[in-house]
Amino acid sequence: MPLYAIVRIRGRVDVPPDVEYTLKLLRLHKKFHATIYPSNLPGLKGMLQKAKDWITWGEVDRETLIELLKRRGRVIGDKPLTDEYVEKVLRIPGGIGGLAEALLQGKTMYHKLSSVKPIFRLHPPRGGFKYSTKRPYNDHGELGYRGKAINELIKKML
């Protein structure tokens, strides 16, 4: 079961109310915030289609997920997510690597973990975006579904 990484690309100005509500449900309140959700979550595909002009998403791989959790994962109190915290508090053996494996296999959901912040605050992409942030990915833009190419974007934003 693939795990989607969803990144908000466009800002908060001139967003229609229904799209704003969908972005709120996805916990994407600000530009360059990211979340991860399992692809089989009920209603997720519809929410992604509703907000496709403000976000980009794709399947995250194990290596990128581990790097994202290590560098941008936060617990309540804005402290970094560490291997010790994952093993002692979340009780997932193997530290951050074990958490990433559990997320990819669907054994746990990141947004359901109570003591972990469900969003990742990312840096704007180093080197900038390749194309326009107002056009779909397939039409020489940055928005919408991009598949495995989301991993490159996330690595530029860490």
Secondary structure, 3 states (H helix, E strand, C coil): CCEEEEEECCCCCCCCHHHHHHHHHCCCCCCCEEEEEECCCCCHHHHHHHCCCCEEEEECCHHHHHHHHHHHCEECCCEECCHHHHHHCCCCCCHHHHHHHHHHHCCCCHHHCCCECCCEECCCCCCCCCCEEEEEHHHCEEEEECHHHHHHHHHHHC
